[in-house]
Amino acid sequence: VTQMFKRGVGSIFDYSIEGKEEEEVFDAVCKEIKDIVRFSVGNPAIPFIVFKPTAFGRIDIYEAVGKGKELTTSQKEEWNRVVTRFDDVCKLCFESDKKVMVDAEETWMQGAADNLVNEMMAKYNKEKAIVYNTVQMYRHDRLEYLKKEIEQNTKK
C-alpha cells in the first residue's frame, strides 16, 4: 500500500464475502469491515473502504425486500439486522471521515441494496460525500437509473 501510494496509486480495502446464510458470519464480517475502517483512518493511501451488501445479509432477504414482498416477523427482524450493520459501518465511516463504497450485486437483489445505500447517503452525506453506491453500467437499465438518481439528488 505504501509503495503504491508513493507512485500515486491508492488502495481500496474490500473485505468481500458472498453467499453466506448465517447471522454469526454477517456479524463477524461487519466487525472485520469496521476494523478495516479503524485501520485506514488517517491513511491517505487507503481512500475508500468497500463492502458488498450480501456481506451483511442473505441474498434472499434482499430479493424479498426489493420485490416488495410481505415479510414475516422473522424476515423483518432479519432485514432490521441488515440495516443495522449497514448503518454501523456507514456511521463509523462518517465519524472517521472515511469514504465507503457499496459494491453492486446480483440484478435480482440490487433494488433493495440501492434503496438501502440511498438511505445511508441521505443520512451521512449531508455535508460531504461519505457513502457511495456503485452502478453496473453494462446493464441496460442502469443509465436511466443513474439519470434519475442524479436528478433526484441535485434538487436537494
N, C-alpha and C positions, 0 to 999 in steps of 0.2 A: 504494500500500500504506500509506504513512504517513498520507495524508489520510483514508483509510477507517478506519484504526485509531484516529485521533483521534475518530471517531464511534462507536467500539466495535465495528467490523467487522474481523475478522481475514481474512487471505488464505491460501489454500491453493495452493501451487505444485504443479501437476500437469503434469509433462512427459509427455504421452501420445503413444504411438506404437503402432500396432497393425498386424497383418497382415504383418509383415516375416518374412523367411526366412533372412537372412544373419547369421552369428555376429559379423561385424565390426560390424553395426548394433546388435546386442544389447549388445556390449561398449561401444560408443560411448554408447548410451543409459544404461547403468549408470554410466558415468563422468559423464555430464551430471547424472544424478539425485544422485550423490554430491557434485558441485559445488554443486547447489542446497541440499543439506543443509548444507554448509560455509557457504554464503552466508547461510543463515537462522539459524544458531546465534546465540543471544543476542538475537534479534529477536522479541519477543512478538507482533508484528503478523503473524508467519508461524508459527502454532501447529502446523501439520501439513505434512508432505511426502506426496505421493500418487504412486503409480505403478500401472500395470496389469501383471498377470503376463505378458501377451504382449509387454511391452517387453523381457523378458529371455529369451524363447524362443518357438519356433514353437507355434502353436495345436495342431498335430497331435501334438506330443510331450506336451502337457498331456492331450490327449484319450486317447492311448495309456496314459499313466500312470494316469489316472483310471478307465479301464476295466479296469485290471489286466492289460493285455496283456503278454506276454513280450517284453521289449525286446531288440533286437540289441545287440551290443557297442557299435556307434557310437551307437545311441539312448541307451544307458546313459551313455556319455560326454557326450552332448548334455544329458541330464537333469541330470547332475552339474554341468555348467556353469550351467544354470538355477539350481540350488540354491545354487551358489557366488555368483552375482550377487545373489540374494535375501539370502543371509547377509551379503555385503559391505555392502549398503545398510542392513540391519537392525542390524548391528554398529556401523556408523558412527553411526546414529541413537542407539543405546544409549549409545555413548561420548560423543556430543554432547548427550545429553538432549533429543533432538528426536523428536517423535511422527511415526510413519509409518503411513499408511493404504494398504492394498492394495485397489484398486478391483475390484469384481466384473466378471466377464466373461461370455462365452457359456455357456449352460447345459451344453453337451456337454463343456466342459473345466473347469468350475467345481470339480468334486470334487477334482481334483489341486491346483488353486490353493488351495482351502480347507485341504487337508491340509498343504500347504507353509506356509501362513500360520500354521496351528496349531503347526507345529514351531517356527517363529520366535517365536511368542508364548510357547511353553513355555520357550524358551531365553532370551529377552530381557525377559520381563515378570515376573520373579521378585520384584522389589522394587516396581516400579510399572509401569503400562501405557505401553509404548513402541510396540509393534506392534499395529495394529488391522486387523481384517478388515471388509469391508462385506458386507451381506446384502441381496439383492434381494427385498424383502418382497412384491412383486407376484406372485412365483412361488408356486404352490400348495403347494410342498414346503418352503418356507423357514421358516414358523412352527415346524414340527416340528423342523427343523434347529436353529433358534435355541434352542428349549427344551432340546434335547439338549446343545448347547454350554454353555448356562448351567448345566445340571445337572452336567455333567462338570467344569466349571472352577470351580464353587463348592465342590466336595468337597475340593479340594486344600489 
